[in-house]
Amino acid sequence: MNSFKDSREKLIRFLRDNGITDNKVIEAFEKIPRHFFVPEVLKFDAYKNSALPLGFGQTISQPLTVAMMTQELELDENHSVLEIGTGSGFQTAILAYLADRVFTIERFKDFTVRARKIHEKLNLMNIVYRIGDGSYGWAQFAPFDRIIATAAFDNIPEILIKQLKINGILISPIKSKSSQFILKIKKLEDKIEEEFLKECNFVEII
């Protein structure tokens, strides 16, 4: 970890300078070593604010995007979280550090196996894994306090809204005609509130 100390501290300063004000989110980024989750040949790029390729056309998202989406989830230590798209496992680890339990779904078995090994190495034991199509959610463990997707939908599947608790929050990239936006949904007793947070560039859900 010491060889990455300076670059990690530089990233933390960057996150603070760019709107990340939740100290718990900052602490998670300080504690979870991002270089564990990137391909070996890219380890020294791990703390740059850039997306990095993972294979199978997938990427590990920019740290600022991960931090912003996590902050917008408004997590606490009692929350259960559904993550759609385990990918590298880095976002999963950040969620596991902050929440009570994380249920993560991934289409690619190789990603799940690799992420699980890293999580176990970091003693993150509050994660439940599944290989499959995350667009259907995970009815067995629903409803969830929070849901986050790490790939872009055309539209948020209604089944995910149904698996969200009242006063729950869902964060996901969605596609528009010419771009993508990160969408924040809050499910209230009598309505759904939507807020478009920022433009983004995610791989599409498959």
C-alpha positions as CSV (number, residue, x, y, z in Angstrom):
1,M,0.0,0.0,0.0
2,N,2.9,2.4,0.8
3,S,4.0,2.5,-2.9
4,F,0.5,3.9,-3.7
5,K,0.3,6.3,-0.8
6,D,1.0,9.5,-2.6
7,S,-1.2,8.8,-5.6
8,R,-4.0,7.6,-3.3
9,E,-3.8,10.9,-1.2
10,K,-3.8,12.9,-4.4
11,L,-7.0,11.1,-5.5
12,I,-8.6,11.8,-2.1
13,R,-7.8,15.5,-2.5
14,F,-9.3,15.5,-6.0
15,L,-12.5,13.9,-4.8
16,R,-12.9,16.5,-2.0
17,D,-12.2,19.3,-4.5
18,N,-14.9,17.9,-6.9
19,G,-17.9,17.7,-4.7
20,I,-17.4,14.6,-2.4
21,T,-18.3,16.0,1.0
22,D,-19.4,12.8,2.7
23,N,-16.6,11.9,5.1
24,K,-17.7,8.2,5.2
25,V,-17.4,7.9,1.5
26,I,-13.9,9.5,1.6
27,E,-13.0,7.1,4.4
28,A,-14.1,4.2,2.2
29,F,-11.8,5.4,-0.6
30,E,-9.0,5.7,1.9
31,K,-9.5,2.2,3.2
32,I,-10.3,0.2,0.0
33,P,-7.2,-0.2,-2.2
34,R,-8.3,0.4,-5.8
35,H,-5.2,-1.1,-7.2
36,F,-6.3,-4.5,-6.0
37,F,-9.2,-4.3,-8.5
38,V,-7.5,-3.3,-11.7
39,P,-5.6,-5.5,-14.1
40,E,-2.0,-6.0,-13.1
41,V,-0.6,-4.0,-16.0
42,L,-2.7,-1.0,-15.0
43,K,-2.0,-1.0,-11.3
44,F,0.0,2.3,-11.4
45,D,-3.0,3.9,-13.1
46,A,-5.4,2.8,-10.4
47,Y,-5.5,6.2,-8.6
48,K,-6.0,8.3,-11.6
49,N,-9.5,9.6,-12.2
50,S,-10.0,7.5,-15.3
51,A,-12.0,4.4,-16.3
52,L,-9.9,1.4,-17.0
53,P,-10.6,-1.7,-19.1
54,L,-11.4,-5.0,-17.4
55,G,-12.0,-7.3,-20.4
56,F,-15.2,-8.5,-22.0
57,G,-15.9,-4.9,-23.0
58,Q,-16.3,-3.9,-19.4
59,T,-14.6,-1.2,-17.4
60,I,-13.9,-0.1,-13.8
61,S,-15.5,3.3,-13.5
62,Q,-13.8,6.6,-12.8
63,P,-13.2,7.1,-9.0
64,L,-15.1,10.4,-9.0
65,T,-18.1,8.7,-10.6
66,V,-18.0,5.8,-8.1
67,A,-17.7,8.3,-5.2
68,M,-20.5,10.6,-6.5
69,M,-22.9,7.7,-7.1
70,T,-22.1,6.3,-3.6
71,Q,-22.6,9.6,-2.0
72,E,-26.0,10.1,-3.7
73,L,-27.1,6.7,-2.2
74,E,-27.0,8.3,1.2
75,L,-25.9,5.1,2.8
76,D,-25.9,4.1,6.5
77,E,-24.6,1.1,8.3
78,N,-28.1,-0.5,8.5
79,H,-28.8,-0.5,4.8
80,S,-29.1,-3.5,2.5
81,V,-27.9,-2.7,-1.1
82,L,-28.6,-4.4,-4.4
83,E,-25.7,-3.8,-6.9
84,I,-26.4,-4.6,-10.5
85,G,-23.0,-5.3,-12.1
86,T,-20.2,-6.5,-9.8
87,G,-17.5,-5.9,-12.5
88,S,-14.1,-5.4,-10.9
89,G,-15.7,-5.5,-7.4
90,F,-14.4,-2.1,-6.4
91,Q,-17.8,-0.4,-6.2
92,T,-19.0,-3.5,-4.3
93,A,-16.2,-3.1,-1.8
94,I,-17.0,0.6,-1.2
95,L,-20.7,-0.4,-0.6
96,A,-19.7,-3.2,1.7
97,Y,-17.6,-0.9,3.8
98,L,-20.5,1.5,4.3
99,A,-23.6,-0.7,4.4
100,D,-24.9,-3.7,6.3
101,R,-25.2,-6.1,3.5
102,V,-24.5,-6.0,-0.3
103,F,-26.2,-8.3,-2.8
104,T,-24.3,-8.1,-6.1
105,I,-25.2,-9.6,-9.4
106,E,-22.9,-10.1,-12.4
107,R,-23.3,-11.8,-15.8
108,F,-19.6,-12.8,-16.1
109,K,-18.6,-15.6,-13.8
110,D,-14.9,-14.7,-14.1
111,F,-15.5,-11.3,-12.7
112,T,-17.5,-12.7,-9.8
113,V,-14.8,-15.2,-8.9
114,R,-12.0,-12.7,-9.0
115,A,-14.0,-10.0,-7.1
116,R,-14.9,-12.5,-4.4
117,K,-11.3,-13.5,-3.8
118,I,-10.3,-9.8,-3.4
119,H,-13.2,-9.1,-1.0
120,E,-12.2,-12.1,1.1
121,K,-8.6,-10.9,1.2
122,L,-10.0,-7.5,2.5
123,N,-12.2,-9.3,5.0
124,L,-15.4,-7.9,3.5
125,M,-17.7,-10.7,4.5
126,N,-21.1,-9.0,4.2
127,I,-21.4,-9.5,0.4
128,V,-23.7,-12.0,-1.3
129,Y,-22.9,-12.9,-4.9
130,R,-25.0,-14.1,-7.8
131,I,-24.2,-14.8,-11.5
132,G,-27.1,-13.8,-13.7
133,D,-29.1,-10.9,-15.2
134,G,-29.4,-8.1,-12.7
135,S,-32.2,-6.3,-14.6
136,Y,-34.6,-8.6,-12.8
137,G,-33.3,-7.7,-9.4
138,W,-33.1,-10.3,-6.6
139,A,-36.6,-11.0,-5.3
140,Q,-35.3,-13.5,-2.7
141,F,-33.7,-10.7,-0.6
142,A,-36.0,-7.8,-1.6
143,P,-37.0,-5.2,-0.7
144,F,-33.7,-3.3,-0.6
145,D,-32.9,0.1,1.1
146,R,-30.8,1.0,-1.9
147,I,-30.2,-0.2,-5.5
148,I,-27.3,0.8,-7.7
149,A,-26.6,-0.1,-11.3
150,T,-23.1,0.1,-12.9
151,A,-24.2,-0.2,-16.5
152,A,-26.7,2.0,-18.5
153,F,-30.3,1.0,-18.9
154,D,-32.6,2.3,-21.7
155,N,-35.3,2.6,-18.9
156,I,-35.2,1.5,-15.3
157,P,-37.0,-1.8,-15.1
158,E,-40.3,-1.6,-13.1
159,I,-39.3,-4.7,-11.2
160,L,-36.4,-2.9,-9.7
161,I,-38.7,-0.1,-8.4
162,K,-40.9,-2.8,-6.9
163,Q,-37.9,-4.3,-5.1
164,L,-37.0,-0.9,-3.5
165,K,-38.3,0.0,0.0
166,I,-40.4,3.0,0.6
167,N,-38.0,6.0,1.1
168,G,-35.4,3.9,-0.8
169,I,-33.0,5.3,-3.3
170,L,-32.0,3.9,-6.7
171,I,-29.0,5.2,-8.7
172,S,-28.4,4.2,-12.3
173,P,-27.0,5.5,-15.5
174,I,-29.6,5.6,-18.2
175,K,-29.4,6.2,-22.0
176,S,-31.0,9.1,-23.8
177,K,-31.0,9.8,-27.6
178,S,-27.5,11.0,-27.8
179,S,-25.9,10.7,-24.3
180,Q,-26.2,9.1,-20.9
181,F,-27.2,10.5,-17.5
182,I,-27.0,9.3,-14.0
183,L,-30.5,9.1,-12.6
184,K,-31.5,9.2,-8.9
185,I,-34.8,7.8,-8.0
186,K,-36.4,8.1,-4.6
187,K,-39.5,5.9,-3.9
188,L,-42.0,7.6,-1.6
189,E,-45.3,6.3,-0.3
190,D,-47.4,7.9,-3.1
191,K,-44.9,8.9,-5.8
192,I,-41.5,8.4,-7.4
193,E,-39.1,11.3,-7.5
194,E,-36.5,11.5,-10.2
195,E,-33.4,13.7,-10.4
196,F,-30.9,13.7,-13.2
197,L,-27.5,14.2,-11.6
198,K,-24.9,14.5,-14.4
199,E,-23.9,13.2,-17.8
200,C,-21.9,10.0,-17.8
201,N,-20.4,7.3,-20.0
202,F,-21.0,3.7,-18.9
203,V,-21.1,0.5,-20.8
204,E,-24.6,-0.6,-21.6
205,I,-26.5,-3.2,-19.7
206,I,-26.3,-6.7,-21.3
